[in-house]
């Protein structure tokens, strides 16, 4: 007679095998099921950490976008106050009511801008006191501008001009600019912190994927030990693990591409904003200064019978206008090199190196291939910025006496080489260098290659190659 399990025990066994695939694990030896359970918990924890890192990358990206929006509002706010002051001075100098239009436009713009500025500032609590200070200084400055304009309108231009020349007004504007610059500095620092946090979270996500893959392989090995006779299930489990690892790698690669594209976009937007600002300065401020200079020339042509003191004042105003126009030209050149747009890459790079090396007391040797001028605008600007950053590093850090510049091309590439005879490359200083990182990113965005090398005490060499294929159509 064959003994069978009691009916209740049979029913319980069938229910366990059907409803819980892992229900039989406790029946296995502890040395087998315990590692499986531990590995499963670890995989869950690592997956959660990876998702947390990915969310952190997205949150930092949103934070960067918010900060950049705030930065634009600060710049717009500051420029509006500067434009108001420019309109006030134009009116006081010419006594022509038409010059009050920029002042009125700036006041209207400030009224519309203030709510958006405050709303953007609310997202950055750490700059709250600077924002409050900036608003207070703006209120005081506008009050001063309005008072001087009212005096001039009532015929008391002497007192109005005295208010303009008074040091309190100048200090008030300097304090306003300092408050704006302080906010912009805080924003830039916060953006850098956010980008560093993004990079760290990406590294954490990558390590999580690698660790998860390793743990998956470990669990696979345990399962293989348990089910060595089931080759088909073993193959399926291995395929699933490889697929999961590939998906994680694709996710990491996608995030890396998104960050690279975002950085490239921000760099492009920065260049566009610089170009727009340079164009506005040239068109608007240049027009005001030119009009002021023409009016001054008109006054001087009719000042034959004026007193010597009046003639001296007119000459002094002329000198002020010349200084203002020189300052405008320097600012525009720093924002967007006009030589690059009008005379090409070779002339722009050569002139920039010649002028900068003279100011820094450096000898300058150049080998420039004139054929490189046939470069499309975006590539030419990228090469110019790389050359500019390389020379900036030489002036700041190299302690060099001579700089060597080579700009050449062949059938496939444009080649830029900047070499100095300074102290050489300090490996410790290159880590975390935003200038070098920005240079490398700019070259990579143009599908080029860059190498930065040197020997302590024997100088540093920067080589960058850009494919000509990008320049097929200007």
C-alpha angles and dihedrals in degrees: 000000000000118000117221133194116269113266094248092053092049092050092049091049093051092047092052093051093048103041100035120037089186094045091101094058094092088056090061123082113283092239088065108039097038095061089046091053093045093049091048091053091048092050090051091049093048092047089052090049090050093051089048090053092049091050089048090054090052092047092050089050090054089047091052091050090050092048092049090050089052089048090055091050091051091050091046091048092049094046092050091056091046090050090050091053090047091053091048092052093046090054094046092048097046103024085219112139090211089073089063091071094084088049093051092044090052092050091050090047091051091051090053093041099049098078092048090046092052091046091052091045091055088069090061108055093171090068095047095111091047091049090050090049092048092051091047093049090047091053092049093045093050089048090053091048092049092048093051092047091049090051091050092047089053089054098258097118092149093064090041092054090045089057090052093050094045114111093229091067092048092048090047091055091045090051089049091051091046091053091050091047090049091054091046090050091051090049092049091049091049092049090051090049091049092050091049089050090051091052092049092049091050090052089048090050091050092049090047090054092049092047092046091051091050092050090047090054090049091053089046089055091052091049090049090055090052096043104031091140093057103074094165095057089044091056092048092051091051092049091051091051092050091048091051092050091048091051091051091049090049089051092051091046091049092051090048091051091048092052092047092049091047091051091047090049092049090049090050091048090050090054091047091050090049091050092048092048091048091049092049092049090049095046103036107025091035090052092050093048092046091050090049090050092050091050090049091051088051091052093047091051089057098041098089091114095039123113120265089248091056091049091050090051091051091050090049090052089050091054090049090052092049090051090048092051091048090051090049091052092049093049092048092049091051091051098043124358106234092199089064092058097041107031106021139248099298094053093043096049093043093049093046093050092044094052096041094047091050091053092046094045094243129144112237128210120180139184108190125180108213091208089070087076088081091081126126118248101256094046092045091051091048092051091046092051092049090050090046093051091046092054091045090056090049092052094045103040115007101073085210131162099202134035122199119203126189124180115178143144142204134187094292110024149031111227127207121185125179118182133173138184096227135119094300135237118323106208092202091055094051092062108094093002106153092195094056091041090052091049092051092046092050091053092045091050087059090050090250135131129239133189126189116191145144147142125255108261094011104075137255131271127204117194123183128178123195122192115242090215087081089062098055091115121024 
